[in-house]
Amino acid sequence: MVLIIFTIFAENDFMMLVELDRIGLEILVKGCNPYYIDTSNYLVKKAGRDWNDMCGVTKWRTLENLTDNELYELYLFCRNTKSNL
């Protein structure tokens, strides 16, 4: 079992520690998607992103190809592309 702990800072500067195993980390990634223009990122390609224009939904086909650290980096990448809009 893999345990990843990371820190989230919210708008009012409080800190929250989250403990995730591999399944929890995959669920976190599945809940986000990169901004369309940033789909050339190597982690997005490695994770096998499918985009449905009609529904506006991202599906990740091959998250199992990523290490735990890469999954977390992919989550951060997707989150950061949204904040740059």
Residue pairs with C-beta under 8 A, 6 or more apart in sequence:
1 21
1 22
2 21
2 22
2 25
2 68
3 19
3 20
3 21
4 19
4 20
4 21
4 25
4 68
4 72
5 17
5 18
5 19
5 20
6 17
6 18
6 20
6 72
7 15
7 16
7 17
8 15
8 16
8 18
9 15
10 16
20 28
22 68
22 71
25 68
25 71
25 72
25 75
26 63
26 71
28 75
29 47
29 60
29 63
29 71
29 74
29 75
29 78
30 60
30 63
32 75
32 78
32 79
32 82
33 49
33 51
33 58
33 78
34 41
34 44
34 49
34 58
34 77
34 78
34 81
35 81
35 82
35 84
35 85
36 51
37 81
38 44
38 77
38 81
39 45
39 49
39 51
41 77
43 66
43 70
43 73
43 74
43 77
44 74
44 77
46 62
46 65
46 66
46 70
47 60
47 61
47 62
47 63
47 65
47 66
47 74
48 60
48 61
48 62
48 63
48 65
49 58
49 59
49 60
49 61
50 58
50 59
50 60
50 61
51 57
51 58
52 58
52 59
63 71
66 74
